[in-house]
Amino acid sequence: MKPLPTSHLRIARPSHDLRASERFWVEGLGLDVLFRADDSAEGGHALLMVGWPDAGWHLELVGDPDDATPATPTEEDLLVLYVNGPVDDQVVRRLVNAGGTRVAARNPYWDRWGVTITDPDGYRLVLSTRSWS
């Protein structure tokens, strides 16, 4: 068996505060809540899955308020969304108002071709003006 081009991709990360993460990803970026579970769910971890319903990927945020598995993002841990045009200043403002922080990219390529914002856990989101294809 091998993955197919249509195989769904899940990106999982720990989160110190799922409410803050939801505010950033849903209110800030405009993703939808695809699934939510509190810490009584199987495995004992609260979960928040966000994305777009028809996308081939989703982001799973695992609640970790006690830092049992602390988020340890580096400047190169990037989630890049290719928006194929100018980055909407209103989206950037919403992301910052929703708990994000606009930062300079470690690699100047991303500053040339987009905007980098850290989420409440310190992971980096890049909105790139380029297209993937």
N, C-alpha and C positions, 0 to 999 in steps of 0.2 A: 504494500500500500504506500502511496505517496500523496502528499498534499496536492490539491488541485488549485488552479487559479481562482476558483470560486469558493475555496475553503474559508470558513469564517476565522478571524483572528481575534483573540482575547488578550488584552494587555492588563495584567493585574498588578496592583501596587498597594502597599499599606497606606493608611490614612490616619492621622492623629485625630481628626475631627470630620466625620462624614457630613455634618451639616455645612461646615465651611466648604468642603469639597463640592457638595451639591450646589451651593450658591455659585461657586466659580464656574463649574462645568455646565450647569443647567441655565442659571440666570445670566451668567457672564457670556459663555460661548454659544448657548442656545441648543445644547444637546437635550435629549429626552431621557427621563428616568425609564429604563427598560425593566428593572427589577430592583426590589428592595427587600431586605430581611434584617430583623433585629438579632441580637446576640443569642436568642433562643433557637436560632436556626441550626441545622446540622453543622457540626464543626465548632459551634460556639462563638462564631464571629459575625458581627453585623456586616452586611454587604450592601453596596450601592453599585448598580451597573448602569452606566450611561452611554449614550450613543445616539445614532439616528436609526430608526426602525429598519430601514432598507439597506443600511450600510453593511459592508462585509467585515466589520470590526466592531468591538465595543471595549470600553474601559471599565474594569472591575476594581472598585475601591474597597479594600478590606479594612474594617474598623479596627484600630489598634490604639485606643486612648491611653493605655498603660505603657506604650512603647516596648512591648515584648519583641516586636520585630520593627525597629524604628526605620522610618524612611531615610534612605541614605543616597539621595540623588547627587550626581556630579554635574558639572557644567556641560557634559556631553550626553547626559540622559535627556534626549529630546523626543517629543512627540510632535511631528511636523505635519501640519495640514496645508496642502497646496490649494490655494484659493483661486489661482489662475486670473489674477488681476490685482488691483490695488487693495491693500488691507483697509477695511472700513474703520475709520477713526472711532465711530460709535461703539463698535465691537470691542476695540481696545479699551475705551473708557469703561464699558460695562464690565470687562474682565478685571480691571483695576478696582472699580467700585465694589466688585464681588469678592475682593480679597486677594487679587493677584498683584504682582509687582513687575513693572516693566524693567527689564535689565538688558545690558549689552551682552551680546553673544560672545562666547569664548572664541569662536571661529568667525572672523569678520564676514565670511560668506553670508551668514544668516542675517547680519545687519544690513548687508547690501540688498538682499533679496527677501527681507521680511521683518517681522517684529517678534521679539522674544519676551515672554511673560512667564514668571514663575507662578505655580499654583500655591495654595495655602500650605502644602507639604514640601515645597521647594523644588518640585519637578518642573521642567521647562516645557512650555508649549511654544512652538514657532508657527506663526501664520505666515506662510511664504507666498509671495506674489507670483511665483512661478507655477507652472502646471507640471504634473508628473509625466504626462505623455507628450 
